[in-house]
Amino acid sequence: MLASNSTIERSIVQKLFIVGCGDIGRRTAALWQARGADVAALARSDASTRQLQQLGITPVTGDLDRPVSLQHLPLTSALLYYFAPPPAHDDTDRRMRAMVSAMTNGARPDKIVYISTTGVYGDNHGAWVTEDTPLQPKAARSKRRVDAESVLRAFGQEHGVPVIILRVPGIYGPGRLPIEAIKTRRPVLDENESGYTNRIHAEDLARVCVVAAERGRADTVYNVSDGHPSSMTGYFNLLADALGEPRPPVVSRAEAQRVLSAGMLSYLDESRRVDNRRMREELGVELLYPTLEAGLRASLAAG
């Protein structure tokens, strides 16, 4: 649970706008709807529009890849959640830049919460990282996140809009588990050669998003994780055990270069342990799933 539940229930937030209303956006919206808030979200397709309507979320037509469509977003007096991913190419996030341009020239929200990634810290060779650790992104996707953070924070400082950034590692939960990889016996890296990775359960992340809006300090970054780093290999092994499946076959790092995807290799090339003390102490967060074992059990039970 969250130590600040009573604070959330007394929230003066009445209006939300979500950009990137996927799994985490929908979970966050549901928490606010339970408190009586009106929620709207950007919808780029008819299918998205219908899905949002079914959830009681007001769809607003727009597309981050078409900046002209962002000119009249209902942001006045709203809490803005920006959960949209960056584009797949380049070192800058043109989608965030389009959103910031729209806010600069039009309506501005009361506060912004942005989900970034702990990948901005790059490879720290297994060391602990805090919010003050220098950013040294290695992967292009992380460089785009650094650009988005920088652009958004500059906007907030210039226009007096509080910006809270949540740096998030791997997200898991119902529908977000590598079950197919386990069942198809996809190999994993030898535990002795595998670095540290970090995770957070989807429901815990949504709850942190709510509390960050309530209690987060302006122009502040919060690392979000369960605080129990492990390895990707350990994660796959625990999931296999929970499923009652054989553990995945193990390969050396040299073999991994031949049999694992480029995407997986890019994650395995970085190792860090994410310190979540600021999240726990400043936001008063008590996680529902503080361990991977507990989170996996709940995720599988939920289907």
Solvent accessible surface area in square Angstrom, and as a share of the most:
residue,aa,sasa,rsa
1,M,117,0.52
2,L,9,0.05
3,A,73,0.57
4,S,4,0.03
5,N,50,0.26
6,S,61,0.40
7,T,47,0.28
8,I,1,0.00
9,E,121,0.54
10,R,175,0.64
11,S,18,0.11
12,I,161,0.82
13,V,34,0.19
14,Q,104,0.46
15,K,72,0.30
16,L,1,0.01
17,F,1,0.00
18,I,0,0.00
19,V,0,0.00
20,G,24,0.23
21,C,19,0.11
22,G,34,0.32
23,D,38,0.20
24,I,13,0.07
25,G,1,0.01
26,R,76,0.28
27,R,54,0.20
28,T,0,0.00
29,A,1,0.00
30,A,54,0.42
31,L,31,0.15
32,W,1,0.00
33,Q,59,0.26
34,A,88,0.68
35,R,68,0.25
36,G,52,0.50
37,A,8,0.06
38,D,105,0.54
39,V,8,0.05
40,A,16,0.12
41,A,0,0.00
42,L,21,0.11
43,A,2,0.01
44,R,151,0.55
45,S,51,0.33
46,D,108,0.56
47,A,61,0.48
48,S,36,0.24
49,T,35,0.20
50,R,135,0.49
51,Q,85,0.38
52,L,7,0.03
53,Q,105,0.47
54,Q,151,0.67
55,L,77,0.39
56,G,57,0.55
57,I,4,0.02
58,T,82,0.47
59,P,33,0.20
60,V,30,0.17
61,T,107,0.62
62,G,0,0.00
63,D,18,0.09
64,L,17,0.09
65,D,55,0.28
66,R,122,0.44
67,P,80,0.50
68,V,99,0.57
69,S,27,0.17
70,L,2,0.01
71,Q,104,0.46
72,H,166,0.74
73,L,12,0.06
74,P,50,0.31
75,L,3,0.02
76,T,83,0.48
77,S,72,0.46
78,A,1,0.00
79,L,7,0.03
80,L,1,0.01
81,Y,0,0.00
82,Y,1,0.00
83,F,24,0.10
84,A,6,0.04
85,P,77,0.48
86,P,18,0.11
87,P,3,0.02
88,A,76,0.59
89,H,134,0.60
90,D,90,0.47
91,D,78,0.40
92,T,60,0.35
93,D,1,0.00
94,R,128,0.47
95,R,42,0.15
96,M,1,0.00
97,R,110,0.40
98,A,11,0.09
99,M,1,0.00
100,V,17,0.10
101,S,54,0.35
102,A,19,0.14
103,M,1,0.00
104,T,50,0.29
105,N,126,0.65
106,G,33,0.32
107,A,40,0.31
108,R,95,0.35
109,P,5,0.03
110,D,90,0.46
111,K,48,0.21
112,I,0,0.00
113,V,0,0.00
114,Y,0,0.00
115,I,17,0.09
116,S,3,0.02
117,T,31,0.18
118,T,3,0.02
119,G,7,0.07
120,V,0,0.00
121,Y,0,0.00
122,G,0,0.00
123,D,34,0.18
124,N,19,0.10
125,H,158,0.71
126,G,8,0.08
127,A,52,0.40
128,W,122,0.43
129,V,0,0.00
130,T,46,0.27
131,E,21,0.09
132,D,117,0.60
133,T,27,0.15
134,P,105,0.66
135,L,67,0.33
136,Q,94,0.42
137,P,32,0.20
138,K,116,0.49
139,A,16,0.12
140,A,48,0.37
141,R,77,0.28
142,S,3,0.02
143,K,78,0.33
144,R,18,0.07
145,R,40,0.15
146,V,38,0.22
147,D,19,0.10
148,A,0,0.00
149,E,5,0.02
150,S,67,0.43
151,V,26,0.15
152,L,1,0.01
153,R,70,0.25
154,A,55,0.43
155,F,7,0.03
156,G,7,0.06
157,Q,118,0.52
158,E,136,0.61
159,H,49,0.22
160,G,66,0.63
161,V,12,0.07
162,P,40,0.25
163,V,2,0.01
164,I,0,0.00
165,I,1,0.01
166,L,0,0.00
167,R,8,0.03
168,V,5,0.03
169,P,19,0.12
170,G,39,0.38
171,I,42,0.21
172,Y,2,0.01
173,G,0,0.00
174,P,35,0.22
175,G,81,0.78
176,R,85,0.31
177,L,26,0.13
178,P,34,0.22
179,I,55,0.28
180,E,123,0.55
181,A,3,0.02
182,I,2,0.01
183,K,114,0.48
184,T,85,0.49
185,R,105,0.38
186,R,111,0.40
187,P,31,0.20
188,V,9,0.05
189,L,2,0.01
190,D,42,0.22
191,E,88,0.39
192,N,141,0.73
193,E,73,0.33
194,S,19,0.12
195,G,21,0.20
196,Y,85,0.32
197,T,21,0.12
198,N,12,0.06
199,R,13,0.05
200,I,0,0.00
201,H,6,0.03
202,A,0,0.00
203,E,39,0.18
204,D,2,0.01
205,L,0,0.00
206,A,0,0.00
207,R,36,0.13
208,V,0,0.00
209,C,0,0.00
210,V,1,0.00
211,V,0,0.00
212,A,0,0.00
213,A,3,0.02
214,E,42,0.19
215,R,99,0.36
216,G,10,0.10
217,R,123,0.45
218,A,61,0.47
219,D,53,0.27
220,T,8,0.05
221,V,8,0.04
222,Y,0,0.00
223,N,0,0.00
224,V,0,0.00
225,S,1,0.00
226,D,7,0.04
227,G,22,0.21
228,H,106,0.47
229,P,29,0.18
230,S,35,0.23
231,S,10,0.06
232,M,31,0.14
233,T,3,0.02
234,G,16,0.16
235,Y,16,0.06
236,F,8,0.03
237,N,21,0.11
238,L,54,0.27
239,L,0,0.00
240,A,0,0.00
241,D,70,0.36
242,A,50,0.39
243,L,50,0.25
244,G,70,0.67
245,E,56,0.25
246,P,82,0.51
247,R,128,0.47
248,P,7,0.04
249,P,49,0.31
250,V,87,0.50
251,V,21,0.12
252,S,40,0.26
253,R,69,0.25
254,A,70,0.54
255,E,68,0.31
256,A,1,0.00
257,Q,100,0.44
258,R,176,0.64
259,V,81,0.47
260,L,18,0.09
261,S,72,0.46
262,A,86,0.67
263,G,41,0.39
264,M,44,0.20
265,L,23,0.11
266,S,30,0.20
267,Y,112,0.43
268,L,12,0.06
269,D,58,0.30
270,E,14,0.06
271,S,15,0.10
272,R,29,0.11
273,R,67,0.24
274,V,0,0.00
275,D,16,0.08
276,N,9,0.04
277,R,125,0.46
278,R,58,0.21
279,M,0,0.00
280,R,101,0.37
281,E,122,0.55
282,E,62,0.28
283,L,0,0.00
284,G,16,0.15
285,V,11,0.06
286,E,87,0.39
287,L,23,0.11
288,L,70,0.35
289,Y,48,0.18
290,P,57,0.36
291,T,48,0.28
292,L,13,0.06
293,E,79,0.36
294,A,25,0.19
295,G,0,0.00
296,L,3,0.02
297,R,153,0.56
298,A,31,0.24
299,S,1,0.01
300,L,49,0.24
301,A,93,0.72
302,A,72,0.55
303,G,85,0.82
